[in-house]
Amino acid sequence: MDSGYNPWNGKVGSVRQIGGIETSVLDNGPGRGVRVAWIDTGAGLRYQVVLDRGMDISAAFFRSQSLAWLSQVGITAPSPFSDKGLDWLRTFGGGLLTTCGLSHVGGPEEDEQGHRGLHGRISNNPAEIIEIKQPDILGGDLNMQLTGIIRESSVFGPHLVLKRTITGILGQPYLKITDEVINESNVEVPHMLLYHVNFGWPLVDEGSRIVWKGSWKSRDGDAQNRIFNPKNDFKTCPPPLEDHAGFGEDVAFIDPEVESDNRCRAGIYNSSLGFALRMTFDKRQLPSLVNWQHWGKNEYVTALEPGTHPPIGQAKAREDGSLIMLKPGEKRTYDLMLDVLTDSKGLKSFTNTK
């Protein structure tokens, strides 16, 4: 609740002149019929929530600058049976956020527990929207909220429910995602979750800084990895790379460093644009961080991915003892915040520069 002074006081009668939440349905292309919600913070940050794709976030902008990487696939209708092999890539629109899980994060695999496709099923399931709260500029309540329920469920199989709430305050350039994952099965079920946060041009450009702190290793374990090796400046974005064409990519698994407030922070800083997009998460909830770098021509992207696990897959997590098993009725809560920094003090603190 905020009843204090705001620059629009006495000058605006409709919140839509400033921001708020607007829902619509796409009417053309592979996303025809897909429900979306545009959320405008009224402070330069606006973003598109794809309600029929797990309430993930597609396009996002600060002022006129795009923040997210959008793949050539684009927004597609939910495909709940795209859960075998690499089928997930056929519906991967990129976007500021694609959620991976809820029971498997990693490559395709098959064992006595069943088969699991790349990165799980949750992003291909539509949400049941249960609340849309608009800011009330005349009443002084500037909070906005979008809440939905997404199910990963099967008869005789696991019943995992994701309750996602996206919140913000009119006039402030940030968004917060609060996820509750509940096991509604009558048996224990495995649980893995990863937030695939994808940054693109012009936020990501030659010379942009990738910001994170912590110890790391390359996914392939090669100390001479072409990107992630101690001799390379892998936190400065390069130009497009020929050897990242097609499936070319490099990945670091990071043990993120906790700051004085018990939170971890990571993101992208573009000094030419004069702002950074910062991500904040709780290591007690999300102990892992991944940096994916894929600098292919016309597929120029880097992602920072906090999660319960790195993308090692359910089988490996079961083998090493890290797989989360949720008991019937058990719930886990996760918080992820993204905000835009423009002030010099905040930027210096975030990027650890003088």
FIGUTOR-806585 format. One line per field, with one value per residue (C-alpha): residue in three letters; x, z, y; residue number from 1. Coordinates in nm, 4 decimals, always signed. Layout:
<sites>
res (ala_...) .
X (X_...) .
Z (Z_...) .
Y (Y_...) .
n (NUM_...) .
</sites>
This chain:
<sites>
res (met_asp_ser_gly_tyr_asn_pro_trp_asn_gly_lys_val_gly_ser_val_arg_gln_ile_gly_gly_ile_glu_thr_ser_val_leu_asp_asn_gly_pro_gly_arg_gly_val_arg_val_ala_trp_ile_asp_thr_gly_ala_gly_leu_arg_tyr_gln_val_val_leu_asp_arg_gly_met_asp_ile_ser_ala_ala_phe_phe_arg_ser_gln_ser_leu_ala_trp_leu_ser_gln_val_gly_ile_thr_ala_pro_ser_pro_phe_ser_asp_lys_gly_leu_asp_trp_leu_arg_thr_phe_gly_gly_gly_leu_leu_thr_thr_cys_gly_leu_ser_his_val_gly_gly_pro_glu_glu_asp_glu_gln_gly_his_arg_gly_leu_his_gly_arg_ile_ser_asn_asn_pro_ala_glu_ile_ile_glu_ile_lys_gln_pro_asp_ile_leu_gly_gly_asp_leu_asn_met_gln_leu_thr_gly_ile_ile_arg_glu_ser_ser_val_phe_gly_pro_his_leu_val_leu_lys_arg_thr_ile_thr_gly_ile_leu_gly_gln_pro_tyr_leu_lys_ile_thr_asp_glu_val_ile_asn_glu_ser_asn_val_glu_val_pro_his_met_leu_leu_tyr_his_val_asn_phe_gly_trp_pro_leu_val_asp_glu_gly_ser_arg_ile_val_trp_lys_gly_ser_trp_lys_ser_arg_asp_gly_asp_ala_gln_asn_arg_ile_phe_asn_pro_lys_asn_asp_phe_lys_thr_cys_pro_pro_pro_leu_glu_asp_his_ala_gly_phe_gly_glu_asp_val_ala_phe_ile_asp_pro_glu_val_glu_ser_asp_asn_arg_cys_arg_ala_gly_ile_tyr_asn_ser_ser_leu_gly_phe_ala_leu_arg_met_thr_phe_asp_lys_arg_gln_leu_pro_ser_leu_val_asn_trp_gln_his_trp_gly_lys_asn_glu_tyr_val_thr_ala_leu_glu_pro_gly_thr_his_pro_pro_ile_gly_gln_ala_lys_ala_arg_glu_asp_gly_ser_leu_ile_met_leu_lys_pro_gly_glu_lys_arg_thr_tyr_asp_leu_met_leu_asp_val_leu_thr_asp_ser_lys_gly_leu_lys_ser_phe_thr_asn_thr_lys) .
X (+0.0000_+0.1349_-0.0721_+0.2173_+0.3048_+0.3260_+0.3919_+0.0548_-0.1518_-0.4407_-0.3452_-0.4554_-0.7918_-0.7274_-0.4471_-0.4093_-0.2493_+0.0380_+0.0522_-0.1157_-0.2136_-0.3781_-0.4826_-0.5420_-0.5410_-0.2988_-0.4844_-0.2189_+0.0730_+0.1840_+0.0655_-0.2905_-0.5344_-0.2654_-0.3589_-0.1058_-0.0869_+0.1162_+0.2303_+0.3466_+0.5145_+0.4762_+0.8485_+0.9907_+0.9751_+0.7045_+0.6846_+0.4615_+0.3423_+0.2353_-0.0535_-0.0886_+0.2806_+0.3241_+0.2947_+0.6472_+0.7702_+0.8340_+0.9186_+1.0440_+1.1537_+1.3035_+1.2087_+1.2556_+1.5288_+1.4630_+1.5913_+1.5059_+1.6244_+1.3392_+1.4059_+1.2974_+1.0392_+0.8406_+0.5325_+0.3615_+0.0499_+0.1055_+0.2208_+0.1857_+0.3205_+0.6467_+0.8203_+1.0327_+1.3920_+1.4699_+1.1089_+1.1173_+1.3382_+1.0538_+0.8459_+1.1292_+1.0500_+1.3296_+1.1862_+1.2952_+1.1902_+1.1240_+1.0559_+1.2158_+1.0853_+0.8889_+1.0301_+1.3217_+1.5848_+1.8443_+1.8833_+1.6657_+1.6976_+1.5246_+1.5535_+1.3392_+1.1592_+1.0398_+1.1424_+1.2022_+1.2479_+1.4695_+1.3884_+1.0555_+0.6911_+0.5807_+0.6444_+0.4075_+0.1067_-0.1510_-0.2358_-0.5705_-0.5756_-0.7240_-0.6465_-0.5690_-0.5223_-0.4842_-0.3202_-0.5657_-0.4191_-0.7156_-0.7319_-0.3535_-0.2950_-0.0232_+0.0318_-0.0419_-0.0624_-0.1222_-0.1745_-0.2323_-0.2140_-0.0271_-0.0483_+0.1959_-0.0331_-0.1266_-0.3688_-0.1753_+0.1195_+0.2618_+0.0358_+0.2565_+0.0925_+0.2719_+0.0994_+0.2724_+0.2265_+0.3856_+0.3816_+0.4984_+0.4317_+0.3210_+0.6052_+0.8853_+1.0889_+1.0865_+0.8925_+0.8826_+0.7884_+0.6753_+0.6249_+0.4690_+0.5183_+0.2824_+0.2734_-0.0950_-0.0122_-0.0710_+0.2897_+0.6348_+0.7391_+1.0711_+1.1095_+1.3589_+1.3169_+1.5263_+1.4558_+1.5949_+1.6395_+1.7431_+1.8996_+1.9267_+2.0231_+2.0552_+2.0963_+2.3372_+2.5883_+2.9621_+3.1156_+2.8110_+2.9083_+2.7699_+2.7571_+2.7747_+2.9945_+3.0943_+3.3129_+3.2515_+3.3417_+3.2646_+2.9851_+3.2171_+3.4833_+3.7442_+3.9832_+4.0590_+3.6939_+3.6841_+3.4722_+3.4901_+3.8597_+4.0649_+4.2525_+3.9383_+3.7264_+3.4002_+3.2065_+3.2367_+2.9988_+3.1820_+3.0652_+2.8790_+3.1012_+3.1251_+3.1912_+2.8603_+2.6596_+2.3986_+2.4308_+2.7415_+2.7260_+2.9246_+2.7950_+2.9304_+2.7962_+2.8272_+2.8135_+2.6758_+2.8173_+2.5793_+2.5778_+2.5347_+2.1528_+2.1636_+2.0683_+2.2518_+2.2561_+2.3397_+2.2493_+2.3648_+2.5114_+2.5321_+2.7280_+2.6393_+2.2701_+2.3363_+2.1446_+2.1630_+1.9030_+1.9602_+1.8282_+1.7974_+1.7311_+1.7652_+2.0381_+1.8536_+1.5784_+1.7884_+2.1442_+2.2591_+2.3341_+2.4140_+2.5557_+2.4631_+2.6436_+2.5311_+2.6787_+2.5567_+2.4858_+2.1236_+2.0963_+2.2915_+2.2010_+2.3270_+2.1206_+2.1574_+1.9673_+1.9131_+1.7701_+1.7357_+1.9897_+2.2090_+2.0669_+2.2088_+1.8816_+1.6709_+1.8778_+2.2070_+2.0413_+1.8962_+2.2387_+2.4252_+2.1552_+2.0524_+1.7109_+1.4292_+1.1491_+0.8297_+0.5999_+0.2240_+0.1001_+0.4519_+0.5107_+0.8201_+0.8339_+1.0703_+1.1258_+1.2913_+1.3117_+1.4252_+1.4847_+1.6426_+1.9292_+2.0067_+2.1598_+2.5391_+2.5525_+2.3392_+2.5324_+2.8692_+2.7523_+2.6047_+2.8989_+3.1575_+3.3260_+3.4655) .
Z (+0.0000_-0.0980_-0.0292_-0.0534_-0.3248_-0.6831_-0.9875_-1.1420_-0.8374_-0.9461_-1.3140_-1.4127_-1.3680_-1.5389_-1.4326_-1.7965_-1.8674_-1.6435_-1.6439_-1.5027_-1.6387_-1.9756_-2.0931_-2.4527_-2.6909_-2.9827_-3.3121_-3.5684_-3.6304_-3.4233_-3.1047_-3.2287_-2.9401_-2.6714_-2.3765_-2.2723_-2.0225_-2.0698_-1.7395_-1.7455_-1.4280_-1.5271_-1.4638_-1.8015_-1.7405_-1.9234_-2.0006_-2.1548_-1.9466_-2.1569_-1.9520_-2.1601_-2.1306_-1.7567_-1.6939_-1.8276_-1.9534_-2.3234_-2.4400_-2.1899_-2.2361_-2.0328_-2.1943_-2.5635_-2.5152_-2.5346_-2.2396_-2.3449_-2.6098_-2.8319_-3.0332_-3.3929_-3.2650_-3.1055_-2.8913_-2.9683_-2.8318_-2.5319_-2.6354_-2.3291_-2.5170_-2.6175_-2.3400_-2.5310_-2.6431_-2.7621_-2.8576_-2.5955_-2.8334_-3.0875_-2.8457_-2.6734_-2.7472_-2.5249_-2.3560_-2.0337_-1.8398_-1.9288_-1.6332_-1.6341_-1.4211_-1.2099_-1.1804_-1.4257_-1.5282_-1.7843_-2.1009_-2.2235_-2.0290_-1.9699_-1.6848_-1.4709_-1.3437_-1.6967_-1.9812_-1.9435_-2.2174_-2.2113_-1.9182_-1.8218_-1.8917_-1.6904_-1.9515_-2.1939_-1.9611_-1.9479_-1.6279_-1.4557_-1.3653_-1.0202_-0.9523_-1.1406_-0.9140_-1.0757_-0.9028_-0.7707_-0.8231_-0.6732_-0.3649_-0.3234_-0.3521_-0.6172_-0.5840_-0.8842_-0.8893_-1.1285_-0.9852_-1.1592_-1.1077_-1.3441_-1.3116_-1.4012_-1.3578_-1.4810_-1.3730_-1.1575_-1.1853_-0.9996_-0.9330_-0.8905_-0.8731_-0.9333_-0.7914_-0.9477_-0.8327_-1.0195_-0.8290_-0.8696_-0.7606_-1.0043_-1.0517_-0.9655_-1.2342_-1.0936_-1.0886_-0.8312_-0.8930_-0.5987_-0.6790_-0.4557_-0.5650_-0.3945_-0.4172_-0.4446_-0.5075_-0.2508_-0.2895_-0.2770_-0.6051_-0.7389_-0.7765_-0.9664_-1.0718_-1.2785_-1.3966_-1.7507_-1.7616_-2.1140_-2.1963_-2.5490_-2.7618_-2.7054_-2.3310_-2.4309_-2.6782_-2.7375_-2.4158_-2.1924_-1.8562_-1.7234_-1.3466_-1.0990_-0.8061_-0.6904_-0.7614_-1.0921_-1.3262_-1.6915_-1.7545_-1.9579_-1.6851_-1.9347_-1.7837_-2.1394_-2.2345_-2.5177_-2.3095_-1.9456_-1.8674_-1.6244_-1.9086_-2.0792_-1.9895_-2.0039_-1.8234_-2.1156_-2.4038_-2.7328_-3.0910_-3.2602_-3.2772_-3.5715_-3.3440_-3.1653_-3.4825_-3.4554_-3.1222_-3.0273_-2.6664_-2.3449_-1.9907_-1.6423_-1.3225_-1.0433_-0.6652_-0.6148_-0.3479_-0.0768_+0.0062_+0.3485_+0.3303_+0.2612_-0.1041_-0.4299_-0.7220_-1.0890_-1.4130_-1.7107_-1.7185_-2.0409_-1.9746_-2.3165_-2.2313_-1.8768_-1.6881_-1.5548_-1.5175_-1.1831_-1.0571_-0.6848_-0.5339_-0.2062_-0.2072_+0.0580_-0.2000_-0.5172_-0.4381_-0.8000_-1.0719_-1.4373_-1.7024_-2.0547_-2.3381_-2.6977_-2.9279_-3.2610_-3.5464_-3.5188_-3.2051_-2.9744_-2.6120_-2.2631_-1.9766_-1.5998_-1.4446_-1.0698_-0.9679_-0.7140_-0.9267_-1.2272_-1.5391_-1.4540_-1.4885_-1.2480_-1.2783_-1.1844_-0.9000_-0.7674_-0.7924_-0.6076_-0.3417_-0.4295_-0.5794_-0.3822_-0.2909_-0.1941_+0.0449_-0.0121_+0.0726_+0.1014_-0.0366_-0.1381_-0.1998_-0.4344_-0.4857_-0.7825_-0.8344_-1.1403_-1.1207_-1.3331_-1.1911_-1.3313_-1.0414_-1.0184_-0.6566_-0.7262_-1.0422_-0.8660_-0.5856_-0.8228_-1.0620_-0.7845_-0.9605_-0.8225) .
Y (+0.0000_+0.3404_+0.6515_+0.8972_+1.1455_+1.0285_+1.2488_+1.1613_+1.2672_+1.4872_+1.4555_+1.1038_+0.9337_+0.5975_+0.3644_+0.2544_+0.5910_+0.4820_+0.1031_-0.2062_-0.5473_-0.6049_-0.9522_-1.0575_-1.3550_-1.3883_-1.4241_-1.5173_-1.7501_-2.0530_-1.8829_-1.8308_-1.8680_-1.8348_-1.6116_-1.3470_-1.0623_-0.7461_-0.5972_-0.2358_-0.1138_+0.2524_+0.2919_+0.1881_-0.1875_-0.3822_-0.7516_-1.0176_-1.3135_-1.6135_-1.7480_-2.0641_-2.1497_-2.1917_-1.8150_-1.7775_-1.4396_-1.3805_-1.0272_-0.7704_-0.4094_-0.1288_+0.1992_+0.1152_-0.1467_-0.5197_-0.7234_-1.0777_-1.3179_-1.4352_-1.7499_-1.7979_-2.0482_-1.7658_-1.8162_-2.1451_-2.3097_-2.5392_-2.8865_-3.1111_-3.4145_-3.2435_-3.4337_-3.6834_-3.6435_-3.2915_-3.2074_-2.9284_-2.7266_-2.7118_-2.5048_-2.3131_-1.9505_-1.8221_-1.5164_-1.3567_-1.6673_-2.0294_-2.2566_-2.6033_-2.8913_-2.9677_-3.3180_-3.3165_-3.0602_-3.1617_-3.3671_-3.6537_-3.9767_-4.3080_-4.5571_-4.7851_-4.4738_-4.3863_-4.1551_-3.7831_-3.5267_-3.2194_-2.9876_-3.1380_-3.0563_-2.7559_-2.4832_-2.6551_-2.6426_-2.3608_-2.1781_-2.1460_-1.7756_-1.7241_-1.3572_-1.0370_-0.7369_-0.3968_-0.1002_+0.1587_+0.5042_+0.6894_+0.4675_+0.4763_+0.1001_+0.0683_-0.3062_-0.5279_-0.9063_-1.1940_-1.5442_-1.8745_-2.2493_-2.4825_-2.8601_-3.1365_-3.4298_-3.7791_-4.0505_-4.3004_-4.0613_-3.7639_-3.4667_-3.1602_-2.8188_-2.4893_-2.1821_-1.8820_-1.5236_-1.2326_-0.9043_-0.5481_-0.1905_+0.0753_+0.3233_+0.0800_-0.1068_-0.4589_-0.7834_-1.0605_-1.4214_-1.6328_-1.9999_-2.2628_-2.6229_-2.8677_-3.2472_-3.3365_-3.7030_-3.9751_-4.0922_-3.9327_-3.7719_-3.6342_-3.2588_-3.0409_-2.6769_-2.4353_-2.0787_-2.0376_-1.6568_-1.5557_-1.2185_-1.0791_-0.7809_-0.4896_-0.5536_-0.8284_-0.6864_-0.6849_-0.5537_-0.6118_-0.7565_-1.0845_-1.0410_-1.3262_-1.4278_-1.7735_-2.0721_-2.2469_-2.5305_-2.5900_-2.8400_-3.0618_-3.0533_-2.9379_-2.6826_-2.5690_-2.5151_-2.2590_-2.0161_-2.1189_-2.1387_-1.9283_-1.7559_-1.6267_-1.3227_-1.5146_-1.2385_-0.9958_-1.0668_-1.1381_-1.0830_-1.3718_-1.6814_-1.9198_-2.2177_-2.1557_-2.2233_-2.4963_-2.6778_-2.4777_-2.3635_-2.3525_-2.3841_-2.3134_-2.4683_-2.2106_-2.2317_-1.8769_-1.6502_-1.5310_-1.1590_-0.9989_-1.0172_-1.3932_-1.3425_-1.4128_-1.1700_-1.2005_-1.0269_-0.8203_-0.4694_-0.2711_+0.0470_+0.1913_+0.1716_+0.2919_+0.0233_-0.3304_-0.6024_-0.7713_-1.1029_-1.1812_-1.5240_-1.7140_-1.9791_-2.1789_-2.2284_-2.2292_-2.3445_-2.3771_-2.1204_-2.1915_-1.9573_-2.0680_-1.8903_-1.9448_-1.6814_-1.8217_-1.5821_-1.4657_-1.6824_-1.4543_-1.5226_-1.5798_-1.7150_-1.7166_-2.0049_-2.0412_-2.3757_-2.6500_-2.8391_-2.7753_-2.9461_-3.2877_-3.4809_-3.6782_-3.9981_-3.8281_-3.6354_-3.9620_-4.1252_-3.8483_-3.8121_-3.4570_-3.5375_-3.3751_-3.6157_-3.4357_-3.6207_-3.6142_-3.2641_-3.1226_-2.7725_-2.5768_-2.2017_-2.0161_-1.6438_-1.4749_-1.0992_-0.9025_-0.5292_-0.2577_-0.0521_+0.2931_+0.4877_+0.5002_+0.3823_+0.0755_-0.0071_+0.0198_-0.2049_-0.4637_-0.4773_-0.4431_-0.1502_+0.1747) .
n (1_2_3_4_5_6_7_8_9_10_11_12_13_14_15_16_17_18_19_20_21_22_23_24_25_26_27_28_29_30_31_32_33_34_35_36_37_38_39_40_41_42_43_44_45_46_47_48_49_50_51_52_53_54_55_56_57_58_59_60_61_62_63_64_65_66_67_68_69_70_71_72_73_74_75_76_77_78_79_80_81_82_83_84_85_86_87_88_89_90_91_92_93_94_95_96_97_98_99_100_101_102_103_104_105_106_107_108_109_110_111_112_113_114_115_116_117_118_119_120_121_122_123_124_125_126_127_128_129_130_131_132_133_134_135_136_137_138_139_140_141_142_143_144_145_146_147_148_149_150_151_152_153_154_155_156_157_158_159_160_161_162_163_164_165_166_167_168_169_170_171_172_173_174_175_176_177_178_179_180_181_182_183_184_185_186_187_188_189_190_191_192_193_194_195_196_197_198_199_200_201_202_203_204_205_206_207_208_209_210_211_212_213_214_215_216_217_218_219_220_221_222_223_224_225_226_227_228_229_230_231_232_233_234_235_236_237_238_239_240_241_242_243_244_245_246_247_248_249_250_251_252_253_254_255_256_257_258_259_260_261_262_263_264_265_266_267_268_269_270_271_272_273_274_275_276_277_278_279_280_281_282_283_284_285_286_287_288_289_290_291_292_293_294_295_296_297_298_299_300_301_302_303_304_305_306_307_308_309_310_311_312_313_314_315_316_317_318_319_320_321_322_323_324_325_326_327_328_329_330_331_332_333_334_335_336_337_338_339_340_341_342_343_344_345_346_347_348_349_350_351_352_353_354) .
</sites>
